[in-house]
Amino acid sequence: MEVFYQLPVLALDRPIPKHVLGRRGAISLNSSASHFGGRSPRQLSKRRGAISYDSTDQTALYIRLLAGVGWLSGKQHRQLLSLQRYIHPIRGFSSSQTPPLRPVTPPSAPQHTLSLLDQQYYGQASVMLKRVATWNFDIFLFDRLTNGESLVCVLTHLFHKYGLIQLFGLDPLRFHKFIGLVQDAYYTRNPYHTSVHAADVTQAMCCFLQEPKLAESLTSWDILLALLGAATHDLSHPGVNQSFLIKNNHYLTLLYQDSAVLENHHWKLGVSLLRESGLLAHLPLEDRLCFEERLHSLILATDISKQNNFLSRFAAHLKKDDLNMNNGEHRHFILQMALKSSDICNPCRPAAISKHWSEMVTQEFFQQGDMERAHRQDISPLCDRHSSNMASIQTGFISFVAEPLFTRWNQFCGSPLSRSMLGNLQENKAYWSSAAPHRP
C-alpha cells in the first residue's frame, strides 16, 4: 500500500536549472545503515521508499512509503500495532503456563513491532468518538483503532466535551501526564481488569451522565468526579479477588486490614497519580482534599460485598420518592449508583459485546483457580474450570447481582436508555440460561 504525503510549500533557496525541472525522478531509500555508522542491515527491518519530483508541480515533493516495520522496544513504544496486538496478544496467560502466585507486579515490556503507517487508524477512531455517548459503542473495536489507547482517548475526548480543561483551569501537559500514568497503571496481562475495562466503564458513565435526571442537576465538580472515578476505579488490579490476597497474606491485606482491600488500593493509587502529575495542584488545598475524599467514597462503592447495602438504600429512597438532586449528598449517592452500574454493565450491552466481556471475566476467574490449584489451595467459588462453566457463572451473576441493580436503576431513570439496557439484560440472561447445563 502506498501513502502520499504532500510537504508544505517552501521557498526555493536557489534557482533550479531548467534541465532538472524538466525531468522526473526519485531518490530511493533502503535499510543499509552501515554507510552511516549504524547497525548492521540484518538488525534492521527492510524498508523501501522514495522521494519523487515532477516538473508539473515545482513547489512540492511527494514522499512514498511502502509499508515497513521497524523494531522498537521499551516503554516509549510498548504497544503493538492495533491488528498485531490481537494476533499476538500479550494479555492473559496461556493454558500451558503456570502463572505466578502473586500477579501484582506489572510485566516488563517485551520488544514489539510497530507499523509506520499505524496513524491511519486514528481517523476511524475520531469518527467513533462522535458516538461515544451511545450505548452500543464497541469499546473493543475502538481499542484496536487507537492501538490500545482507548482509555486515554475516551477520557481526553470527554474532558474536552464537558469543557473541564477550561472550567478548572487544568494544565494540558499535566492532564496528559496524568492520563498516561493512569493507563500505565492497568496491567495488560489481566484478561478482564485492564485499561479497556476502565475505558468501557468511563464510556458507560458518559452515557449515564446524559440521563435527564442527572444531566439537569449535576455540577461540573460532579462530572469531574464521575469521570475520574470511572477511569481510576480499578487501577493496578492484580487480576485476583480479595479472598485470594487474604489467604496468601499479601501486603495489601495487611495495609488495609482485610477491608475493601482492592478498592482502597485503587483509590490510593489514583490519589497518588493526581498528586504526582500535579493535575489539581493549582486548586485550594481544602478543595483538593475534599475531592480526594469524595473520590474515595465513589470508588469504595464498587466493592461488590457492599452491593446489598447500596441496593437497600436505593430501594428505600425510591419507595419514599425522596431523592432530591439539588441535595449534594443525594447527587453523590446517585453518582455512586452510576459508577456501580457502569462497573457491572456488561450484561446490559448488546449480545456480541456482552458475550466478549463474559469470556474475558471467566478467563480471569479460571486463571485465579489455576494459581490456587498449582499451590494446593482451596479453589475460590466460580474459579474452578473443571466444575464451573461460563453459562452458569453468567446466569447466576445476572440473576443475583446485575438484574436487581438495573431494575432499580431503571425505576429511578425511567428513560429509553435504562429500558433498553434492561431489555438487553433479559435477552442475555435468556441466552445464558439456555446454554447452562441443567442439573438432574
Secondary structure, 3 states (H helix, E strand, C coil): CEEEEECCCCCCCCCCCHHHHCCCEEEEECCCCHHHCCCCHHHCCCCEEEEEEECCEEEEEEEEEECCEEEECCHHHCCCCCCHHHHCCCCCCCCCCCCCCCCCCCCCCCCEEEECCHHHHHHHHHHHHCCCCCCCCCHHHHHHHCCCCHHHHHHHHHHHHCCHHHHCCCCHHHHHHHHHHHHHCCCCCCCCCCHHHHHHHHHHHHHHHCCHHHHCCCCHHHHHHHHHHHHHCCCCCCCCCHHHHHHCCCHHHHHCCCCCHHHHHHHHHHHHHHHHHCCCCCCCHHHHHHHHHHHHHHHHCCCHHHHHHHHHHHHHHHHHCCCCCCCHHHHHHHHHHHHHHHHCCHHHCCHHHHHHHHHHHHHHHHHHHHHHHHCCCCCCCCCCCCCCCHHHHHHHHHHHHHHHHHHHHHHHHCCHHHHHHHHHHHHHHHHHHHHCCCCC
